[in-house]
Amino acid sequence: MNTARGAWFALVFLALVVLHYTLRPVLDWRASIDFLAIAVLLVAVRARPGVATLVGFAVGIVSDSMTPGSFGAGALAFSVVAYTASSLKAAFFADNIALNAVFVFLGKWVGDLLFLAAEHRLGGSEFLAQALLWSPLAAAVTAVVGLAVLVLVRPVVGTPRG
């Protein structure tokens, strides 16, 4: 990636982080868009697994700083999702729009499941409702927005590594 594309990529990444903390609270949806997951997955498909894991960990620590009661759960979830996404993207996913939507959906949903399991806040039927109803809905909304972001930024930041 050349310097100009790297700068655009960093700008897109920062814009997604800003949207997560500005637009998401305004929308206040139960199944809300996770702009941080989109940002981490954008890095994961363009970076090696180690770099993707570090970015996922850093984003997770930043998001965990807002919820001290579950500190570490987001870092764990984003790290695992970033590493797995970076490892699997080159092996299994072509540069196909539909596959990218599924990729973002699964990344968000698995991240939510890891977060819910690690934070130990919900139990029983609340956990099942969150894991099987609200998390997949949030993953679907995130996948739609993530797909739009991928389509918009592809001409600027280029296609992912293969």
C-alpha positions in Angstrom: 0.0 0.0 0.0 1.5 3.3 -1.0 1.6 6.4 1.2 -1.5 8.1 -0.3 -3.6 4.9 0.0 -2.3 4.4 3.6 -3.3 7.9 4.5 -6.8 7.4 3.0 -7.2 4.1 4.8 -6.2 5.7 8.1 -8.7 8.5 7.5 -11.5 6.0 6.8 -10.5 4.0 9.9 -10.7 7.2 12.1 -14.0 8.2 10.5 -15.5 4.9 11.4 -14.3 5.2 15.0 -15.7 8.7 15.2 -19.0 7.5 13.8 -19.1 4.8 16.4 -19.0 7.3 19.2 -21.1 10.1 17.6 -23.7 8.6 15.3 -24.4 5.3 17.1 -25.5 6.9 20.4 -27.8 9.3 18.5 -29.5 6.4 16.7 -29.9 4.5 19.9 -31.1 1.3 18.3 -31.3 -2.0 20.1 -29.6 -3.7 17.1 -27.2 -0.9 16.4 -24.5 -0.5 13.8 -21.0 -1.5 15.1 -18.7 0.9 13.3 -15.7 -0.4 15.3 -16.3 -3.9 14.0 -16.4 -2.6 10.4 -13.1 -0.7 11.1 -11.4 -3.8 12.6 -12.6 -6.0 9.8 -11.3 -3.5 7.2 -7.9 -3.7 8.7 -8.1 -7.5 9.1 -8.7 -8.1 5.4 -5.7 -5.8 4.5 -3.2 -6.8 7.1 -1.3 -9.8 8.4 -2.8 -11.7 11.3 -0.4 -10.2 13.9 -1.0 -6.6 12.9 -4.8 -7.2 12.7 -4.7 -8.7 16.2 -2.9 -5.7 17.6 -5.4 -3.4 16.0 -8.3 -5.4 17.3 -6.8 -5.5 20.8 -6.2 -1.7 20.7 -9.8 -1.0 19.5 -11.1 -3.4 22.1 -9.2 -1.7 24.9 -10.6 1.7 23.8 -14.1 0.4 23.7 -13.7 -1.3 27.0 -12.6 1.9 28.7 -16.2 3.1 28.4 -17.5 0.0 30.3 -15.2 -0.7 33.2 -17.5 -3.5 34.5 -16.6 -5.7 31.5 -13.1 -4.5 30.9 -11.2 -6.9 28.7 -14.2 -8.5 27.0 -14.1 -6.2 24.0 -10.3 -6.6 23.7 -10.6 -10.3 23.7 -13.5 -10.3 21.2 -11.9 -7.9 18.8 -8.5 -9.6 19.0 -9.9 -13.0 18.2 -12.2 -11.7 15.4 -9.4 -9.7 13.8 -6.9 -12.6 13.9 -9.4 -15.1 12.5 -10.7 -12.7 9.9 -7.1 -11.9 8.7 -6.2 -15.6 8.6 -9.4 -16.7 6.8 -9.8 -13.9 4.4 -6.9 -14.9 2.1 -7.7 -18.6 2.3 -11.5 -18.7 1.8 -13.0 -15.4 0.6 -12.7 -14.0 -2.8 -13.2 -10.3 -3.5 -16.9 -10.8 -3.9 -19.5 -8.4 -2.5 -21.9 -11.0 -1.2 -19.1 -12.9 0.5 -17.9 -9.7 2.1 -21.3 -9.1 3.5 -21.4 -12.6 5.0 -17.9 -12.0 6.3 -18.9 -8.8 8.1 -22.0 -10.5 9.5 -20.2 -13.5 10.9 -17.3 -11.3 12.2 -19.8 -9.1 14.1 -21.9 -11.9 15.4 -19.0 -14.0 16.6 -17.5 -10.9 18.2 -20.7 -10.3 20.1 -20.9 -13.9 21.2 -17.3 -13.8 22.5 -18.1 -10.4 24.2 -21.2 -11.8 25.9 -19.5 -14.9 27.1 -16.5 -13.0 28.4 -18.4 -10.2 30.3 -20.6 -12.6 32.3 -23.3 -9.9 32.6 -26.3 -11.8 31.2 -27.5 -15.2 32.1 -30.2 -17.7 31.1 -32.9 -16.4 28.8 -31.4 -12.9 28.6 -28.2 -14.3 27.2 -30.1 -16.5 24.7 -32.2 -13.5 23.6 -29.1 -11.4 23.1 -27.1 -14.1 21.4 -29.8 -15.4 19.1 -32.0 -12.4 18.4 -30.4 -9.0 19.0 -26.8 -9.9 18.1 -27.7 -11.4 14.7 -29.9 -8.4 14.0 -27.1 -6.0 14.9 -24.7 -8.1 12.8 -27.1 -7.9 9.8 -27.4 -4.1 10.1 -23.6 -3.9 10.5 -23.1 -6.1 7.4 -25.3 -3.8 5.3 -23.5 -0.7 6.5 -20.1 -2.5 6.2 -20.9 -3.5 2.6 -21.7 0.2 1.8 -18.5 1.3 3.3 -16.5 -1.3 1.4 -18.1 -0.3 -1.9 -17.5 3.4 -1.2 -13.9 3.1 -0.1 -12.7 0.4 -2.6 -11.7 3.0 -5.3 -9.8 5.0 -2.7 -8.0 2.4 -0.6 -7.8 -0.4 -3.1 -8.7 -4.1 -2.9 -7.7 -6.3 0.0 -4.6 -8.4 0.0 -5.0 -11.8 -1.5 
